[in-house]
């Protein structure tokens, strides 16, 4: 495995999980604890989503030409990156809608809502719900890795590792330094990075 391929896998894993940093900060600021087991479950779900996406992308890639596969991978990442960037606008619209909204969407817009029992600590069931809500980007990143024939397992492991680091470390930062600005910037950086990684596949 050459350095360029490894760097591409790291970029996908990082871009897929940077918005988790914003969630970590939100929890830290709200003084909601994310225990080791809860964060591990979130990371495991991120790994599994990336793996499923990777297997799907790899299967599809066997039926289409390489250039088309790269183009599809680019479209997926650019689309997800754009969705991440426009989330703040969507959030304003969601707040105007009924409170009977989809639970996952509610948690994506307001991460602290995953603390369903208001215990100020993320439990097992809550970690599963939060992990699913946070792993949509991992699914897209894994799909991209599979469709351009990167190592699916390594990419998925990197995604899981970045998920754990982003949530855990940024929760600590949020609790210790109340770094709200980091949380707001994380989504923007994540969206831009996903778009750049996608464009690089076709333009390089």
LINKABEL-V525825 format. One record per residue. PSI is psi as a letter, one per 30 degrees, with the letter a starting at -180 (NA if undefined). Layout:
# LINKABEL-V525825
PSI
PSI
This chain:
# LINKABEL-V525825
j
l
e
e
e
e
e
e
e
e
e
e
e
e
e
f
g
e
f
f
e
e
e
e
e
e
e
e
e
g
h
k
k
j
l
e
e
e
e
e
e
e
e
e
e
e
e
e
e
e
e
e
e
e
e
e
e
e
e
e
f
f
f
l
l
e
e
e
e
e
e
e
e
e
e
e
e
e
e
e
e
e
e
e
e
g
e
e
e
e
e
e
e
e
f
f
l
l
f
h
l
k
e
e
e
e
e
e
e
i
e
f
f
f
i
e
g
h
f
g
k
j
a
e
e
e
e
e
e
e
e
e
e
f
g
e
e
e
e
e
e
e
e
e
e
e
f
g
h
l
j
e
e
e
e
e
e
e
e
e
e
e
e
e
e
e
e
e
e
f
e
e
e
e
e
e
f
h
i
e
e
e
e
e
f
e
e
e
e
e
e
e
e
e
e
e
e
e
e
e
e
e
f
NA
